[in-house]
Amino acid sequence: MLQLRPNCELCDCDLPPDSDAARICSYECTYCASCVETVLHNVCPTCGGGFVPRPIRPQTAWRPELKLGLQNHPVSETRRHSKFTRDDIDAHVAKIREIPPEQR
């Protein structure tokens, strides 16, 4: 199941589970829409892939027998931060940002 990380790994802004500003790559690296658009230019600093909006997990377990929803699978409390420096991120992004994500 998708891990809902609580913050942007670059600017550390809060990204609650119902946030429409959360973006993820295929490895679940999590950033805010602003950082993805203005700093990362749709390049994940870890894998080089692109980003998509993070799905919003339903609050309610609409099928209680399946034990789904936020009440059964809450948001992670562990805040994460990119292990790369801003200079390293900028160089990585500059190198591959012109290549469409589906061709990286």
PDB file as gemmi writes it, atoms N, CA and C in Angstrom:
CRYST1    1.000    1.000    1.000  90.00  90.00  90.00 P 1                      
ATOM      1  N   MET A   1       0.834  -1.161   0.000  1.00  0.00           N  
ATOM      2  CA  MET A   1       0.000   0.000   0.000  1.00  0.00           C  
ATOM      3  C   MET A   1       0.889   1.238   0.000  1.00  0.00           C  
ATOM      4  N   LEU A   2       0.421   2.278  -0.617  1.00  0.00           N  
ATOM      5  CA  LEU A   2       1.150   3.529  -0.727  1.00  0.00           C  
ATOM      6  C   LEU A   2       1.402   4.140   0.646  1.00  0.00           C  
ATOM      7  N   GLN A   3       2.643   4.528   0.888  1.00  0.00           N  
ATOM      8  CA  GLN A   3       2.984   5.191   2.143  1.00  0.00           C  
ATOM      9  C   GLN A   3       2.685   6.678   1.985  1.00  0.00           C  
ATOM     10  N   LEU A   4       1.872   7.214   2.847  1.00  0.00           N  
ATOM     11  CA  LEU A   4       1.548   8.639   2.788  1.00  0.00           C  
ATOM     12  C   LEU A   4       2.526   9.388   3.690  1.00  0.00           C  
ATOM     13  N   ARG A   5       3.524  10.013   3.077  1.00  0.00           N  
ATOM     14  CA  ARG A   5       4.534  10.741   3.827  1.00  0.00           C  
ATOM     15  C   ARG A   5       3.994  12.124   4.186  1.00  0.00           C  
ATOM     16  N   PRO A   6       4.372  12.630   5.373  1.00  0.00           N  
ATOM     17  CA  PRO A   6       3.720  13.830   5.902  1.00  0.00           C  
ATOM     18  C   PRO A   6       4.284  15.168   5.443  1.00  0.00           C  
ATOM     19  N   ASN A   7       5.364  15.159   4.639  1.00  0.00           N  
ATOM     20  CA  ASN A   7       6.001  16.440   4.316  1.00  0.00           C  
ATOM     21  C   ASN A   7       6.687  16.400   2.957  1.00  0.00           C  
ATOM     22  N   CYS A   8       6.978  17.598   2.456  1.00  0.00           N  
ATOM     23  CA  CYS A   8       7.792  17.735   1.248  1.00  0.00           C  
ATOM     24  C   CYS A   8       9.237  17.442   1.640  1.00  0.00           C  
ATOM     25  N   GLU A   9       9.887  16.579   0.878  1.00  0.00           N  
ATOM     26  CA  GLU A   9      11.248  16.183   1.202  1.00  0.00           C  
ATOM     27  C   GLU A   9      12.273  17.272   0.881  1.00  0.00           C  
ATOM     28  N   LEU A  10      11.835  18.367   0.263  1.00  0.00           N  
ATOM     29  CA  LEU A  10      12.751  19.464  -0.048  1.00  0.00           C  
ATOM     30  C   LEU A  10      12.519  20.659   0.871  1.00  0.00           C  
ATOM     31  N   CYS A  11      11.316  21.222   0.865  1.00  0.00           N  
ATOM     32  CA  CYS A  11      11.061  22.429   1.667  1.00  0.00           C  
ATOM     33  C   CYS A  11      10.461  22.124   3.039  1.00  0.00           C  
ATOM     34  N   ASP A  12      10.109  20.871   3.294  1.00  0.00           N  
ATOM     35  CA  ASP A  12       9.579  20.391   4.569  1.00  0.00           C  
ATOM     36  C   ASP A  12       8.184  20.917   4.900  1.00  0.00           C  
ATOM     37  N   CYS A  13       7.454  21.455   3.917  1.00  0.00           N  
ATOM     38  CA  CYS A  13       6.097  21.896   4.221  1.00  0.00           C  
ATOM     39  C   CYS A  13       5.229  20.670   4.510  1.00  0.00           C  
ATOM     40  N   ASP A  14       4.215  20.858   5.324  1.00  0.00           N  
ATOM     41  CA  ASP A  14       3.300  19.771   5.665  1.00  0.00           C  
ATOM     42  C   ASP A  14       2.465  19.379   4.452  1.00  0.00           C  
ATOM     43  N   LEU A  15       2.276  18.078   4.278  1.00  0.00           N  
ATOM     44  CA  LEU A  15       1.421  17.548   3.222  1.00  0.00           C  
ATOM     45  C   LEU A  15       0.449  16.561   3.865  1.00  0.00           C  
ATOM     46  N   PRO A  16      -0.644  17.082   4.426  1.00  0.00           N  
ATOM     47  CA  PRO A  16      -1.608  16.198   5.081  1.00  0.00           C  
ATOM     48  C   PRO A  16      -2.215  15.208   4.082  1.00  0.00           C  
ATOM     49  N   PRO A  17      -2.849  14.162   4.571  1.00  0.00           N  
ATOM     50  CA  PRO A  17      -3.345  13.114   3.681  1.00  0.00           C  
ATOM     51  C   PRO A  17      -4.358  13.584   2.646  1.00  0.00           C  
ATOM     52  N   ASP A  18      -5.028  14.689   2.907  1.00  0.00           N  
ATOM     53  CA  ASP A  18      -6.008  15.205   1.951  1.00  0.00           C  
ATOM     54  C   ASP A  18      -5.455  16.332   1.079  1.00  0.00           C  
ATOM     55  N   SER A  19      -4.142  16.507   1.087  1.00  0.00           N  
ATOM     56  CA  SER A  19      -3.525  17.585   0.320  1.00  0.00           C  
ATOM     57  C   SER A  19      -3.543  17.296  -1.178  1.00  0.00           C  
ATOM     58  N   ASP A  20      -3.998  18.274  -1.956  1.00  0.00           N  
ATOM     59  CA  ASP A  20      -3.944  18.134  -3.412  1.00  0.00           C  
ATOM     60  C   ASP A  20      -2.630  18.697  -3.957  1.00  0.00           C  
ATOM     61  N   ALA A  21      -1.731  19.109  -3.052  1.00  0.00           N  
ATOM     62  CA  ALA A  21      -0.426  19.641  -3.462  1.00  0.00           C  
ATOM     63  C   ALA A  21       0.679  18.601  -3.383  1.00  0.00           C  
ATOM     64  N   ALA A  22       0.383  17.405  -2.894  1.00  0.00           N  
ATOM     65  CA  ALA A  22       1.416  16.370  -2.760  1.00  0.00           C  
ATOM     66  C   ALA A  22       1.677  15.710  -4.107  1.00  0.00           C  
ATOM     67  N   ARG A  23       2.951  15.518  -4.415  1.00  0.00           N  
ATOM     68  CA  ARG A  23       3.366  14.840  -5.646  1.00  0.00           C  
ATOM     69  C   ARG A  23       4.300  13.693  -5.261  1.00  0.00           C  
ATOM     70  N   ILE A  24       4.204  12.572  -5.992  1.00  0.00           N  
ATOM     71  CA  ILE A  24       5.059  11.418  -5.722  1.00  0.00           C  
ATOM     72  C   ILE A  24       5.657  10.893  -7.016  1.00  0.00           C  
ATOM     73  N   CYS A  25       6.823  10.251  -6.880  1.00  0.00           N  
ATOM     74  CA  CYS A  25       7.416   9.526  -8.008  1.00  0.00           C  
ATOM     75  C   CYS A  25       7.044   8.055  -7.845  1.00  0.00           C  
ATOM     76  N   SER A  26       7.531   7.195  -8.722  1.00  0.00           N  
ATOM     77  CA  SER A  26       7.158   5.786  -8.639  1.00  0.00           C  
ATOM     78  C   SER A  26       7.766   5.080  -7.425  1.00  0.00           C  
ATOM     79  N   TYR A  27       8.722   5.724  -6.752  1.00  0.00           N  
ATOM     80  CA  TYR A  27       9.300   5.160  -5.530  1.00  0.00           C  
ATOM     81  C   TYR A  27       8.721   5.814  -4.279  1.00  0.00           C  
ATOM     82  N   GLU A  28       7.696   6.623  -4.459  1.00  0.00           N  
ATOM     83  CA  GLU A  28       6.971   7.298  -3.388  1.00  0.00           C  
ATOM     84  C   GLU A  28       7.735   8.465  -2.758  1.00  0.00           C  
ATOM     85  N   CYS A  29       8.831   8.925  -3.405  1.00  0.00           N  
ATOM     86  CA  CYS A  29       9.450  10.166  -2.940  1.00  0.00           C  
ATOM     87  C   CYS A  29       8.347  11.215  -3.001  1.00  0.00           C  
ATOM     88  N   THR A  30       8.277  12.062  -1.995  1.00  0.00           N  
ATOM     89  CA  THR A  30       7.146  12.977  -1.859  1.00  0.00           C  
ATOM     90  C   THR A  30       7.618  14.421  -1.788  1.00  0.00           C  
ATOM     91  N   TYR A  31       7.048  15.248  -2.656  1.00  0.00           N  
ATOM     92  CA  TYR A  31       7.376  16.670  -2.704  1.00  0.00           C  
ATOM     93  C   TYR A  31       6.096  17.466  -2.906  1.00  0.00           C  
ATOM     94  N   CYS A  32       6.137  18.742  -2.586  1.00  0.00           N  
ATOM     95  CA  CYS A  32       4.979  19.597  -2.824  1.00  0.00           C  
ATOM     96  C   CYS A  32       4.961  20.039  -4.289  1.00  0.00           C  
ATOM     97  N   ALA A  33       3.795  20.411  -4.769  1.00  0.00           N  
ATOM     98  CA  ALA A  33       3.653  20.823  -6.162  1.00  0.00           C  
ATOM     99  C   ALA A  33       4.562  21.999  -6.488  1.00  0.00           C  
ATOM    100  N   SER A  34       4.722  22.908  -5.549  1.00  0.00           N  
ATOM    101  CA  SER A  34       5.566  24.077  -5.795  1.00  0.00           C  
ATOM    102  C   SER A  34       7.021  23.676  -6.040  1.00  0.00           C  
ATOM    103  N   CYS A  35       7.578  22.808  -5.211  1.00  0.00           N  
ATOM    104  CA  CYS A  35       8.964  22.360  -5.415  1.00  0.00           C  
ATOM    105  C   CYS A  35       9.101  21.560  -6.706  1.00  0.00           C  
ATOM    106  N   VAL A  36       8.115  20.722  -7.013  1.00  0.00           N  
ATOM    107  CA  VAL A  36       8.163  19.926  -8.244  1.00  0.00           C  
ATOM    108  C   VAL A  36       8.180  20.839  -9.467  1.00  0.00           C  
ATOM    109  N   GLU A  37       7.390  21.906  -9.432  1.00  0.00           N  
ATOM    110  CA  GLU A  37       7.281  22.801 -10.589  1.00  0.00           C  
ATOM    111  C   GLU A  37       8.434  23.787 -10.689  1.00  0.00           C  
ATOM    112  N   THR A  38       8.874  24.348  -9.562  1.00  0.00           N  
ATOM    113  CA  THR A  38       9.831  25.461  -9.628  1.00  0.00           C  
ATOM    114  C   THR A  38      11.289  25.088  -9.365  1.00  0.00           C  
ATOM    115  N   VAL A  39      11.525  23.989  -8.656  1.00  0.00           N  
ATOM    116  CA  VAL A  39      12.894  23.588  -8.327  1.00  0.00           C  
ATOM    117  C   VAL A  39      13.275  22.305  -9.061  1.00  0.00           C  
ATOM    118  N   LEU A  40      12.404  21.314  -8.976  1.00  0.00           N  
ATOM    119  CA  LEU A  40      12.723  19.996  -9.529  1.00  0.00           C  
ATOM    120  C   LEU A  40      12.362  19.854 -11.013  1.00  0.00           C  
ATOM    121  N   HIS A  41      11.479  20.698 -11.495  1.00  0.00           N  
ATOM    122  CA  HIS A  41      11.068  20.671 -12.902  1.00  0.00           C  
ATOM    123  C   HIS A  41      10.669  19.256 -13.346  1.00  0.00           C  
ATOM    124  N   ASN A  42       9.890  18.608 -12.482  1.00  0.00           N  
ATOM    125  CA  ASN A  42       9.343  17.267 -12.736  1.00  0.00           C  
ATOM    126  C   ASN A  42      10.432  16.197 -12.859  1.00  0.00           C  
ATOM    127  N   VAL A  43      11.557  16.393 -12.149  1.00  0.00           N  
ATOM    128  CA  VAL A  43      12.632  15.394 -12.115  1.00  0.00           C  
ATOM    129  C   VAL A  43      12.836  14.981 -10.660  1.00  0.00           C  
ATOM    130  N   CYS A  44      12.605  13.718 -10.352  1.00  0.00           N  
ATOM    131  CA  CYS A  44      12.868  13.234  -9.000  1.00  0.00           C  
ATOM    132  C   CYS A  44      14.367  13.250  -8.767  1.00  0.00           C  
ATOM    133  N   PRO A  45      14.840  13.880  -7.682  1.00  0.00           N  
ATOM    134  CA  PRO A  45      16.272  13.932  -7.431  1.00  0.00           C  
ATOM    135  C   PRO A  45      16.871  12.578  -7.066  1.00  0.00           C  
ATOM    136  N   THR A  46      16.047  11.621  -6.749  1.00  0.00           N  
ATOM    137  CA  THR A  46      16.544  10.297  -6.396  1.00  0.00           C  
ATOM    138  C   THR A  46      16.608   9.376  -7.611  1.00  0.00           C  
ATOM    139  N   CYS A  47      15.465   9.175  -8.273  1.00  0.00           N  
ATOM    140  CA  CYS A  47      15.426   8.191  -9.364  1.00  0.00           C  
ATOM    141  C   CYS A  47      15.462   8.808 -10.760  1.00  0.00           C  
ATOM    142  N   GLY A  48      15.190  10.101 -10.869  1.00  0.00           N  
ATOM    143  CA  GLY A  48      15.172  10.749 -12.175  1.00  0.00           C  
ATOM    144  C   GLY A  48      13.836  10.665 -12.880  1.00  0.00           C  
ATOM    145  N   GLY A  49      12.876  10.001 -12.279  1.00  0.00           N  
ATOM    146  CA  GLY A  49      11.545   9.892 -12.873  1.00  0.00           C  
ATOM    147  C   GLY A  49      10.738  11.164 -12.699  1.00  0.00           C  
ATOM    148  N   GLY A  50       9.524  11.139 -13.203  1.00  0.00           N  
ATOM    149  CA  GLY A  50       8.623  12.272 -13.064  1.00  0.00           C  
ATOM    150  C   GLY A  50       7.712  12.095 -11.856  1.00  0.00           C  
ATOM    151  N   PHE A  51       6.811  13.047 -11.689  1.00  0.00           N  
ATOM    152  CA  PHE A  51       5.894  13.049 -10.550  1.00  0.00           C  
ATOM    153  C   PHE A  51       4.446  13.043 -11.016  1.00  0.00           C  
ATOM    154  N   VAL A  52       3.587  12.529 -10.156  1.00  0.00           N  
ATOM    155  CA  VAL A  52       2.139  12.558 -10.357  1.00  0.00           C  
ATOM    156  C   VAL A  52       1.506  13.011  -9.044  1.00  0.00           C  
ATOM    157  N   PRO A  53       0.269  13.513  -9.099  1.00  0.00           N  
ATOM    158  CA  PRO A  53      -0.407  13.850  -7.845  1.00  0.00           C  
ATOM    159  C   PRO A  53      -0.565  12.609  -6.967  1.00  0.00           C  
ATOM    160  N   ARG A  54      -0.320  12.777  -5.687  1.00  0.00           N  
ATOM    161  CA  ARG A  54      -0.496  11.657  -4.750  1.00  0.00           C  
ATOM    162  C   ARG A  54      -1.995  11.428  -4.539  1.00  0.00           C  
ATOM    163  N   PRO A  55      -2.440  10.193  -4.628  1.00  0.00           N  
ATOM    164  CA  PRO A  55      -3.861   9.926  -4.382  1.00  0.00           C  
ATOM    165  C   PRO A  55      -4.243  10.288  -2.950  1.00  0.00           C  
ATOM    166  N   ILE A  56      -5.504  10.643  -2.780  1.00  0.00           N  
ATOM    167  CA  ILE A  56      -6.012  10.953  -1.448  1.00  0.00           C  
ATOM    168  C   ILE A  56      -6.704   9.703  -0.909  1.00  0.00           C  
ATOM    169  N   ARG A  57      -6.202   9.216   0.211  1.00  0.00           N  
ATOM    170  CA  ARG A  57      -6.771   8.020   0.830  1.00  0.00           C  
ATOM    171  C   ARG A  57      -8.090   8.390   1.506  1.00  0.00           C  
ATOM    172  N   PRO A  58      -9.139   7.632   1.255  1.00  0.00           N  
ATOM    173  CA  PRO A  58     -10.428   7.927   1.892  1.00  0.00           C  
ATOM    174  C   PRO A  58     -10.318   7.898   3.422  1.00  0.00           C  
ATOM    175  N   GLN A  59     -11.033   8.808   4.063  1.00  0.00           N  
ATOM    176  CA  GLN A  59     -11.053   8.841   5.525  1.00  0.00           C  
ATOM    177  C   GLN A  59     -11.901   7.709   6.085  1.00  0.00           C  
ATOM    178  N   THR A  60     -12.928   7.355   5.355  1.00  0.00           N  
ATOM    179  CA  THR A  60     -13.902   6.365   5.812  1.00  0.00           C  
ATOM    180  C   THR A  60     -13.622   4.996   5.209  1.00  0.00           C  
ATOM    181  N   ALA A  61     -13.770   3.974   6.002  1.00  0.00           N  
ATOM    182  CA  ALA A  61     -13.677   2.608   5.496  1.00  0.00           C  
ATOM    183  C   ALA A  61     -15.052   2.261   4.919  1.00  0.00           C  
ATOM    184  N   TRP A  62     -15.236   2.529   3.642  1.00  0.00           N  
ATOM    185  CA  TRP A  62     -16.542   2.338   3.012  1.00  0.00           C  
ATOM    186  C   TRP A  62     -16.929   0.870   2.926  1.00  0.00           C  
ATOM    187  N   ARG A  63     -15.976  -0.007   2.965  1.00  0.00           N  
ATOM    188  CA  ARG A  63     -16.212  -1.449   3.041  1.00  0.00           C  
ATOM    189  C   ARG A  63     -15.514  -1.925   4.318  1.00  0.00           C  
ATOM    190  N   PRO A  64     -16.185  -1.791   5.448  1.00  0.00           N  
ATOM    191  CA  PRO A  64     -15.550  -2.082   6.747  1.00  0.00           C  
ATOM    192  C   PRO A  64     -14.902  -3.455   6.824  1.00  0.00           C  
ATOM    193  N   GLU A  65     -15.434  -4.411   6.101  1.00  0.00           N  
ATOM    194  CA  GLU A  65     -14.857  -5.757   6.146  1.00  0.00           C  
ATOM    195  C   GLU A  65     -13.441  -5.795   5.567  1.00  0.00           C  
ATOM    196  N   LEU A  66     -13.095  -4.810   4.745  1.00  0.00           N  
ATOM    197  CA  LEU A  66     -11.757  -4.755   4.155  1.00  0.00           C  
ATOM    198  C   LEU A  66     -10.762  -3.972   5.012  1.00  0.00           C  
ATOM    199  N   LYS A  67     -11.273  -3.279   6.006  1.00  0.00           N  
ATOM    200  CA  LYS A  67     -10.425  -2.493   6.919  1.00  0.00           C  
ATOM    201  C   LYS A  67      -9.509  -1.537   6.165  1.00  0.00           C  
ATOM    202  N   LEU A  68     -10.101  -0.735   5.298  1.00  0.00           N  
ATOM    203  CA  LEU A  68      -9.356   0.250   4.528  1.00  0.00           C  
ATOM    204  C   LEU A  68      -9.584   1.638   5.116  1.00  0.00           C  
ATOM    205  N   GLY A  69      -9.088   2.661   4.446  1.00  0.00           N  
ATOM    206  CA  GLY A  69      -9.275   4.046   4.872  1.00  0.00           C  
ATOM    207  C   GLY A  69      -8.217   4.501   5.870  1.00  0.00           C  
ATOM    208  N   LEU A  70      -8.180   5.806   6.083  1.00  0.00           N  
ATOM    209  CA  LEU A  70      -7.194   6.410   6.984  1.00  0.00           C  
ATOM    210  C   LEU A  70      -7.276   5.873   8.403  1.00  0.00           C  
ATOM    211  N   GLN A  71      -8.473   5.542   8.846  1.00  0.00           N  
ATOM    212  CA  GLN A  71      -8.601   5.069  10.226  1.00  0.00           C  
ATOM    213  C   GLN A  71      -7.872   3.744  10.445  1.00  0.00           C  
ATOM    214  N   ASN A  72      -7.732   2.947   9.400  1.00  0.00           N  
ATOM    215  CA  ASN A  72      -7.031   1.670   9.505  1.00  0.00           C  
ATOM    216  C   ASN A  72      -5.595   1.732   8.977  1.00  0.00           C  
ATOM    217  N   HIS A  73      -5.315   2.674   8.103  1.00  0.00           N  
ATOM    218  CA  HIS A  73      -3.985   2.832   7.513  1.00  0.00           C  
ATOM    219  C   HIS A  73      -3.619   4.310   7.537  1.00  0.00           C  
ATOM    220  N   PRO A  74      -3.186   4.793   8.695  1.00  0.00           N  
ATOM    221  CA  PRO A  74      -2.918   6.227   8.847  1.00  0.00           C  
ATOM    222  C   PRO A  74      -1.652   6.682   8.112  1.00  0.00           C  
ATOM    223  N   VAL A  75      -1.488   7.970   8.088  1.00  0.00           N  
ATOM    224  CA  VAL A  75      -0.334   8.619   7.480  1.00  0.00           C  
ATOM    225  C   VAL A  75       0.920   8.294   8.289  1.00  0.00           C  
ATOM    226  N   SER A  76       2.037   8.181   7.597  1.00  0.00           N  
ATOM    227  CA  SER A  76       3.318   7.998   8.277  1.00  0.00           C  
ATOM    228  C   SER A  76       3.615   9.239   9.114  1.00  0.00           C  
ATOM    229  N   GLU A  77       4.231   9.048  10.257  1.00  0.00           N  
ATOM    230  CA  GLU A  77       4.633  10.178  11.097  1.00  0.00           C  
ATOM    231  C   GLU A  77       6.111  10.521  10.893  1.00  0.00           C  
ATOM    232  N   THR A  78       6.798   9.728  10.104  1.00  0.00           N  
ATOM    233  CA  THR A  78       8.225   9.933   9.882  1.00  0.00           C  
ATOM    234  C   THR A  78       8.450  10.956   8.774  1.00  0.00           C  
ATOM    235  N   ARG A  79       9.024  12.077   9.145  1.00  0.00           N  
ATOM    236  CA  ARG A  79       9.334  13.110   8.164  1.00  0.00           C  
ATOM    237  C   ARG A  79      10.611  12.716   7.439  1.00  0.00           C  
ATOM    238  N   ARG A  80      10.621  12.908   6.137  1.00  0.00           N  
ATOM    239  CA  ARG A  80      11.791  12.556   5.325  1.00  0.00           C  
ATOM    240  C   ARG A  80      12.338  13.801   4.653  1.00  0.00           C  
ATOM    241  N   HIS A  81      13.616  13.751   4.370  1.00  0.00           N  
ATOM    242  CA  HIS A  81      14.285  14.867   3.702  1.00  0.00           C  
ATOM    243  C   HIS A  81      15.217  14.289   2.654  1.00  0.00           C  
ATOM    244  N   SER A  82      15.311  14.971   1.536  1.00  0.00           N  
ATOM    245  CA  SER A  82      16.197  14.514   0.471  1.00  0.00           C  
ATOM    246  C   SER A  82      17.616  14.405   1.005  1.00  0.00           C  
ATOM    247  N   LYS A  83      18.308  13.351   0.612  1.00  0.00           N  
ATOM    248  CA  LYS A  83      19.692  13.173   1.061  1.00  0.00           C  
ATOM    249  C   LYS A  83      20.677  13.947   0.193  1.00  0.00           C  
ATOM    250  N   PHE A  84      20.166  14.617  -0.838  1.00  0.00           N  
ATOM    251  CA  PHE A  84      21.023  15.340  -1.768  1.00  0.00           C  
ATOM    252  C   PHE A  84      21.050  16.826  -1.437  1.00  0.00           C  
ATOM    253  N   THR A  85      22.197  17.457  -1.676  1.00  0.00           N  
ATOM    254  CA  THR A  85      22.301  18.899  -1.463  1.00  0.00           C  
ATOM    255  C   THR A  85      21.549  19.627  -2.576  1.00  0.00           C  
ATOM    256  N   ARG A  86      21.253  20.865  -2.347  1.00  0.00           N  
ATOM    257  CA  ARG A  86      20.557  21.656  -3.365  1.00  0.00           C  
ATOM    258  C   ARG A  86      21.408  21.776  -4.627  1.00  0.00           C  
ATOM    259  N   ASP A  87      22.712  21.937  -4.495  1.00  0.00           N  
ATOM    260  CA  ASP A  87      23.587  22.012  -5.669  1.00  0.00           C  
ATOM    261  C   ASP A  87      23.542  20.713  -6.465  1.00  0.00           C  
ATOM    262  N   ASP A  88      23.560  19.587  -5.770  1.00  0.00           N  
ATOM    263  CA  ASP A  88      23.491  18.287  -6.437  1.00  0.00           C  
ATOM    264  C   ASP A  88      22.147  18.126  -7.145  1.00  0.00           C  
ATOM    265  N   ILE A  89      21.072  18.524  -6.476  1.00  0.00           N  
ATOM    266  CA  ILE A  89      19.737  18.445  -7.090  1.00  0.00           C  
ATOM    267  C   ILE A  89      19.685  19.305  -8.339  1.00  0.00           C  
ATOM    268  N   ASP A  90      20.161  20.537  -8.245  1.00  0.00           N  
ATOM    269  CA  ASP A  90      20.122  21.443  -9.398  1.00  0.00           C  
ATOM    270  C   ASP A  90      20.906  20.876 -10.585  1.00  0.00           C  
ATOM    271  N   ALA A  91      22.057  20.271 -10.328  1.00  0.00           N  
ATOM    272  CA  ALA A  91      22.865  19.694 -11.410  1.00  0.00           C  
ATOM    273  C   ALA A  91      22.162  18.485 -12.023  1.00  0.00           C  
ATOM    274  N   HIS A  92      21.598  17.642 -11.193  1.00  0.00           N  
ATOM    275  CA  HIS A  92      20.873  16.448 -11.660  1.00  0.00           C  
ATOM    276  C   HIS A  92      19.672  16.857 -12.521  1.00  0.00           C  
ATOM    277  N   VAL A  93      18.909  17.811 -12.039  1.00  0.00           N  
ATOM    278  CA  VAL A  93      17.726  18.288 -12.766  1.00  0.00           C  
ATOM    279  C   VAL A  93      18.135  18.903 -14.102  1.00  0.00           C  
ATOM    280  N   ALA A  94      19.158  19.734 -14.092  1.00  0.00           N  
ATOM    281  CA  ALA A  94      19.608  20.387 -15.328  1.00  0.00           C  
ATOM    282  C   ALA A  94      20.033  19.373 -16.382  1.00  0.00           C  
ATOM    283  N   LYS A  95      20.614  18.270 -15.943  1.00  0.00           N  
ATOM    284  CA  LYS A  95      21.122  17.260 -16.861  1.00  0.00           C  
ATOM    285  C   LYS A  95      20.008  16.521 -17.602  1.00  0.00           C  
ATOM    286  N   ILE A  96      18.858  16.295 -16.946  1.00  0.00           N  
ATOM    287  CA  ILE A  96      17.842  15.435 -17.584  1.00  0.00           C  
ATOM    288  C   ILE A  96      16.454  16.050 -17.709  1.00  0.00           C  
ATOM    289  N   ARG A  97      16.274  17.292 -17.301  1.00  0.00           N  
ATOM    290  CA  ARG A  97      14.919  17.857 -17.292  1.00  0.00           C  
ATOM    291  C   ARG A  97      14.296  17.995 -18.676  1.00  0.00           C  
ATOM    292  N   GLU A  98      15.087  18.083 -19.720  1.00  0.00           N  
ATOM    293  CA  GLU A  98      14.539  18.212 -21.071  1.00  0.00           C  
ATOM    294  C   GLU A  98      14.108  16.872 -21.661  1.00  0.00           C  
ATOM    295  N   ILE A  99      14.453  15.791 -21.004  1.00  0.00           N  
ATOM    296  CA  ILE A  99      14.043  14.463 -21.466  1.00  0.00           C  
ATOM    297  C   ILE A  99      12.685  14.162 -20.846  1.00  0.00           C  
ATOM    298  N   PRO A 100      11.664  13.849 -21.634  1.00  0.00           N  
ATOM    299  CA  PRO A 100      10.347  13.554 -21.069  1.00  0.00           C  
ATOM    300  C   PRO A 100      10.435  12.378 -20.078  1.00  0.00           C  
ATOM    301  N   PRO A 101       9.659  12.422 -18.986  1.00  0.00           N  
ATOM    302  CA  PRO A 101       9.727  11.356 -17.979  1.00  0.00           C  
ATOM    303  C   PRO A 101       9.587   9.949 -18.556  1.00  0.00           C  
ATOM    304  N   GLU A 102       8.746   9.777 -19.563  1.00  0.00           N  
ATOM    305  CA  GLU A 102       8.533   8.433 -20.115  1.00  0.00           C  
ATOM    306  C   GLU A 102       9.728   7.937 -20.941  1.00  0.00           C  
ATOM    307  N   GLN A 103      10.707   8.816 -21.193  1.00  0.00           N  
ATOM    308  CA  GLN A 103      11.908   8.425 -21.931  1.00  0.00           C  
ATOM    309  C   GLN A 103      13.166   8.401 -21.057  1.00  0.00           C  
ATOM    310  N   ARG A 104      13.016   8.733 -19.777  1.00  0.00           N  
ATOM    311  CA  ARG A 104      14.191   8.748 -18.898  1.00  0.00           C  
ATOM    312  C   ARG A 104      14.548   7.365 -18.548  1.00  0.00           C  
TER     313      ARG A 104                                                      
END                                                                             
